[in-house]
């Protein structure tokens, strides 16, 4: 009798029969290989074999998306048939082991000789299995509480210049940004523990500025310190953030790895800001890699509280539809009966003019909206930059066009004149 299973869906391309290729995929990632082996009994296959649930063939391609020496040696040629494939895997093959789960849904599949393209699209988990992994310690609600933002979007910015500032200079800039009215400030992903601003001195200096601002205003700005490093160093730096009264740390997910993030999650209840830098290497080719739904599923199982999704009309390669779908993925429970949404973090080329499209597309304000140049390059300075973004959100929520609202909002008017027309 078959036990509990999770599902993964894929987009594949092959000159062979897609149904047979799907069966190879299921065998390769469960109890089989290219030939039935001694000891692979019917009873073992019944409890441990993955099962092909569906194969939906799509329009074929005339040329292969990727080279393949295995097929070339066999003289295989097109057309290159594409199909969507769903495979169910027994959870008992994995247990609550995130690194192995990732190995099963991806792993050697990207190297299969039968395919000229393969992309992991999505992962679906049963509720009981999802509960065996970490859930966000803070997520959306906890982040709102820690940042003191009960409703509306959280407005944030990034330390610029990215690197080069001393600990004292960084603290002074955080003080300026706090005075400007931000809810959230984060380190850039390339600034973690540099010689000119080591975390051992940067964290206390920055948190002293945060406390001074809180003493004057009652507002404690959330700062995401980039503690990307090996596991012990990350835990040590997270402890320092907590001792200094901080509420958030950031890690570059792809370069730390699942095990390091899981260990960090177990050791701290600080909000964990997951930065996805490098994700383009997994996602930019339509017939290779990992789609965001699957990607964020795996990292949410590691226990992150925030996930980057890039930004609408931003400076990176992803189109707006992908950005919006990514944000919706972050806010969608991974399984029925599990309250585990994480906060989508919008960034890259964001300013007041990208607000209406963001609000319309997401349909809500459970998000972190970060602007670097949109805050600090505003002709009126950072405070005017923050004001322009808040004014744009107020107008968008009220259903008012930005040019009309700008007639009575000078900071927004200055932003529109300086940066250009609002995003469509």
C-alpha positions in Angstrom: 0.0 0.0 0.0 1.4 3.4 -1.0 2.2 5.9 1.8 2.3 9.6 2.0 3.8 11.3 -1.1 4.8 14.8 -2.3 4.7 15.9 -5.9 7.1 17.7 -8.2 6.3 19.0 -11.7 8.7 19.5 -14.6 9.0 20.9 -18.1 11.1 18.6 -20.2 12.4 18.5 -23.8 13.5 15.3 -25.5 13.6 13.7 -29.0 12.3 10.5 -27.3 8.9 9.5 -26.0 8.1 11.9 -23.1 6.2 9.2 -21.3 9.2 6.9 -21.3 11.5 9.8 -20.3 9.2 10.6 -17.4 9.4 7.0 -16.2 13.2 7.2 -16.4 13.0 10.4 -14.2 10.9 8.6 -11.6 13.1 5.6 -11.5 16.3 7.6 -11.4 15.1 9.6 -8.4 13.7 6.8 -6.4 14.5 3.1 -6.2 15.4 2.4 -9.8 18.2 2.9 -12.3 18.6 2.2 -16.0 18.1 -1.5 -15.4 16.3 -3.5 -12.7 18.8 -4.6 -10.1 19.0 -7.6 -7.7 17.0 -6.9 -4.6 14.6 -4.5 -6.3 11.5 -6.6 -5.4 7.9 -5.8 -6.3 7.3 -5.1 -2.6 10.2 -2.7 -2.4 9.0 -0.9 -5.6 5.5 -0.6 -4.1 6.7 1.3 -1.1 9.7 3.2 -2.5 9.2 3.8 -6.2 8.2 7.3 -7.5 5.1 7.3 -9.8 4.5 9.3 -12.9 1.1 11.0 -12.3 0.7 12.9 -15.6 2.4 13.7 -18.9 1.0 16.6 -20.9 2.7 16.9 -24.3 3.2 20.4 -25.6 4.3 21.9 -29.0 7.7 20.4 -30.1 10.8 22.5 -30.9 12.8 22.1 -34.2 16.2 22.4 -32.5 17.4 21.3 -29.0 17.6 23.9 -26.3 20.8 22.3 -24.8 23.6 20.1 -26.2 23.6 16.5 -25.3 26.5 14.1 -26.0 24.5 11.0 -24.9 21.9 11.6 -27.6 24.5 12.6 -30.2 26.3 9.3 -29.7 23.0 7.5 -30.5 22.3 9.6 -33.6 19.0 11.0 -32.0 17.5 14.0 -33.8 14.4 16.1 -33.6 11.7 17.1 -33.4 12.4 17.9 -29.8 9.2 17.0 -27.9 8.2 19.1 -24.9 6.0 18.0 -22.1 4.9 18.9 -18.6 5.4 16.0 -16.2 4.1 15.4 -12.7 5.8 12.8 -10.5 4.9 11.7 -6.9 7.6 10.7 -4.5 7.2 8.7 -1.2 8.0 11.0 1.7 9.4 7.9 3.5 12.3 8.0 1.0 13.4 11.4 2.4 12.2 12.1 5.9 12.6 15.7 7.2 15.8 16.1 5.3 15.9 19.2 3.2 19.2 18.6 1.4 18.0 15.2 0.3 14.6 16.5 -0.7 16.4 18.9 -3.0 18.6 16.1 -4.3 15.5 14.1 -5.2 13.4 16.7 -6.9 16.4 18.0 -8.8 19.8 16.4 -8.5 20.9 14.2 -11.4 17.7 15.0 -13.4 19.5 18.0 -14.9 22.1 15.7 -16.4 19.8 13.0 -17.8 21.0 11.8 -21.2 17.4 11.5 -22.5 16.7 15.3 -22.3 17.7 18.4 -24.1 16.0 20.5 -21.5 14.6 20.0 -18.0 13.2 22.5 -15.6 11.8 21.9 -12.1 8.6 23.9 -12.0 6.8 23.3 -8.7 6.7 21.3 -5.5 3.5 20.3 -3.7 3.6 19.0 -0.1 1.1 17.2 2.1 0.3 19.1 5.3 1.7 16.5 7.7 5.0 16.4 5.8 5.3 20.1 5.6 4.9 20.4 9.4 8.1 18.3 9.8 10.2 21.2 8.5 10.8 24.7 9.9 8.2 27.4 9.6 9.0 31.1 9.7 9.7 32.3 13.2 8.5 35.8 12.2 7.0 35.7 8.7 4.7 38.5 7.8 3.0 39.1 11.1 6.2 38.9 13.2 8.0 41.3 10.8 5.2 43.8 11.1 5.3 43.6 14.9 9.1 44.0 15.1 9.2 46.9 12.6 6.2 48.6 14.2 4.1 48.6 10.9 0.6 47.3 11.6 -0.7 47.9 8.1 0.4 49.0 4.7 3.7 48.1 3.0 7.0 48.1 4.8 9.2 50.8 3.1 12.9 50.0 3.0 16.2 50.9 1.5 19.7 49.5 1.0 23.1 50.7 2.3 24.8 52.6 -0.6 27.6 52.7 -1.5 27.4 48.9 -1.4 30.9 48.5 0.1 33.6 50.9 1.3 31.9 52.6 4.2 33.4 52.2 7.7 31.4 51.0 10.6 30.9 54.5 11.8 30.0 55.8 8.3 27.5 53.0 8.0 25.9 53.8 11.3 25.7 57.5 10.4 23.9 56.6 7.1 21.5 54.3 9.0 20.7 57.3 11.3 20.0 59.4 8.3 17.7 56.8 6.7 15.9 56.2 10.0 15.3 60.0 10.3 14.0 59.9 6.7 11.2 57.7 7.9 12.1 54.2 6.7 10.8 51.0 8.3 13.7 48.8 7.1 17.3 49.1 6.1 19.5 46.3 4.8 23.1 45.7 3.9 24.0 45.0 0.3 24.5 41.4 -0.5 28.2 41.9 -1.3 28.9 43.6 2.1 29.1 41.0 4.9 32.2 41.1 7.1 34.7 43.4 5.2 37.9 44.5 6.7 36.8 48.2 6.6 33.5 47.5 8.4 33.7 44.2 10.3 30.4 43.0 11.8 32.0 43.0 15.2 32.1 46.8 15.1 29.4 47.5 12.5 26.6 45.8 14.4 27.1 47.8 17.7 27.6 51.1 15.8 24.5 50.7 13.7 22.4 49.5 16.6 23.5 52.5 18.7 22.1 54.7 15.9 18.9 52.7 15.8 18.5 53.0 19.6 19.1 56.7 19.5 16.4 57.1 16.9 14.0 54.9 18.9 14.6 56.9 22.0 13.7 60.1 20.2 10.8 58.8 18.2 9.6 55.5 19.6 10.3 53.9 16.1 12.8 51.1 16.1 13.9 50.6 12.5 14.5 47.0 11.4 18.1 46.5 10.1 19.0 43.4 8.1 22.7 42.8 8.8 24.3 40.7 6.1 25.9 37.8 8.1 26.6 35.6 5.1 29.5 33.3 6.1 30.1 29.8 7.3 27.6 28.4 9.8 29.4 29.1 13.1 30.3 32.7 12.1 26.6 33.3 11.1 25.4 32.0 14.4 27.9 34.1 16.3 27.0 37.3 14.4 23.3 36.6 14.9 23.9 36.4 18.6 25.6 39.8 18.5 22.7 41.3 16.6 20.3 39.9 19.3 22.4 41.2 22.2 22.5 44.7 20.6 18.7 44.7 20.3 18.5 44.0 16.6 15.6 42.1 15.0 16.8 40.9 11.6 19.8 39.2 9.8 20.3 38.6 6.1 22.0 35.7 4.3 22.8 34.9 0.7 20.8 31.7 0.4 22.5 30.1 -2.6 26.0 30.5 -1.3 25.3 29.5 2.3 23.3 26.4 1.4 20.3 24.6 3.0 22.2 23.2 6.0 23.7 26.5 7.1 20.3 28.3 6.8 18.6 25.5 8.7 21.3 25.7 11.5 20.9 29.4 11.6 17.1 29.2 11.9 17.4 26.7 14.8 19.8 29.0 16.7 17.9 32.4 16.5 14.4 33.8 16.4 15.5 36.9 14.5 13.8 37.6 11.3 15.7 35.9 8.6 15.9 37.9 5.4 16.6 35.5 2.5 18.6 37.1 -0.4 18.4 35.1 -3.6 21.4 36.6 -5.4 22.6 34.1 -8.0 19.1 32.8 -8.6 19.4 33.9 -12.3 21.9 31.0 -12.8 19.0 28.6 -11.9 16.2 30.3 -13.7 17.0 32.5 -16.8 16.9 29.7 -19.4 13.3 28.6 -20.0 14.3 24.9 -20.4 16.8 24.6 -17.6 16.9 25.1 -13.9 14.4 25.8 -11.2 11.2 28.0 -11.3 10.6 30.3 -8.4 7.7 28.3 -6.9 9.9 25.3 -6.4 12.9 27.4 -5.3 11.0 29.4 -2.6 9.4 26.2 -1.4 12.7 24.7 -0.5 14.0 27.8 1.2 10.8 28.2 3.2 11.3 24.7 4.5 14.7 26.0 5.8 12.8 28.6 7.8 13.3 32.0 6.1 11.0 34.9 6.9 11.5 37.1 3.8 12.3 36.3 0.2 13.5 38.5 -2.6 11.4 38.6 -5.7 13.1 41.6 -7.6 10.8 44.5 -8.6 8.4 45.6 -11.3 9.9 47.5 -14.1 13.2 46.9 -12.4 16.8 46.7 -13.5 17.1 42.9 -13.8 16.1 40.4 -16.5 12.9 39.0 -15.1 9.7 40.2 -16.6 6.9 41.7 -14.4 4.7 38.6 -14.7 7.5 36.5 -13.1 8.0 39.0 -10.3 4.3 39.1 -9.5 4.0 35.4 -9.5 7.0 35.1 -7.2 5.4 37.5 -4.7 2.2 35.5 -4.8 4.1 32.3 -4.2 5.7 33.7 -1.1 2.2 34.6 0.3 0.7 31.2 -0.6 0.7 28.5 2.1 2.9 25.5 1.2 0.2 23.1 2.4 -3.4 23.1 3.5 -3.8 24.0 7.2 -0.3 25.5 7.5 0.1 29.2 8.2 3.6 29.8 6.7 3.6 32.8 4.3 6.8 34.8 4.1 7.2 38.4 3.3 8.0 39.1 -0.4 10.8 41.7 -0.7 10.6 43.9 -3.8 13.8 45.6 -4.9 15.9 46.7 -8.0 15.1 50.0 -9.6 12.1 50.7 -7.4 10.8 54.2 -6.8 7.4 56.0 -6.3 6.5 55.4 -10.0 6.6 51.6 -9.7 4.2 51.6 -6.7 0.8 51.5 -8.6 1.8 48.6 -10.8 3.1 46.7 -7.7 -0.1 47.3 -5.7 -2.4 46.4 -8.6 -0.4 43.3 -9.4 -0.1 42.0 -5.9 -3.5 43.1 -4.7 -2.4 43.9 -1.2 0.3 45.4 1.0 1.9 42.4 2.7 5.2 43.2 1.2 8.6 44.9 1.7 9.1 47.7 -0.9 12.8 48.7 -1.1 14.3 51.6 -3.0 17.9 52.6 -3.1 18.1 55.3 -5.7 14.4 56.0 -5.4 15.1 57.2 -1.8 18.6 58.5 -1.9 18.7 60.0 -5.4 15.4 62.0 -4.9 16.2 65.7 -5.6 14.9 66.6 -2.1 17.0 64.1 -0.3 16.2 60.8 1.5 13.3 62.1 3.6 11.6 63.4 0.5 12.3 60.1 -1.3 10.6 58.2 1.4 7.8 60.6 1.5 7.3 60.3 -2.3 7.0 56.5 -2.0 4.6 56.7 0.9 2.5 59.2 -1.0 2.5 56.9 -4.0 1.2 54.0 -1.9 -1.5 56.2 -0.4 -2.6 57.2 -3.9 -2.5 53.7 -5.2 -4.5 52.3 -2.3 -7.1 55.0 -2.8 -7.3 54.3 -6.5 -5.9 57.7 -7.5 -3.5 58.2 -10.4 -0.1 59.4 -9.4 -0.1 62.6 -11.6 -3.3 63.7 -10.0 -2.1 63.0 -6.5 1.2 64.8 -7.2 -0.8 68.0 -7.6 -1.0 68.2 -3.8 2.0 66.1 -2.9 5.3 68.0 -3.7 7.6 65.1 -2.9 5.7 62.8 -5.3 5.6 65.5 -7.9 9.4 66.0 -7.6 9.9 62.2 -8.0 7.8 62.0 -11.1 9.6 65.0 -12.6 13.1 63.6 -11.8 12.7 59.9 -12.4 10.2 59.9 -15.2 6.7 58.6 -15.9 5.1 56.0 -13.6 5.4 52.3 -14.6 2.4 51.1 -16.7 
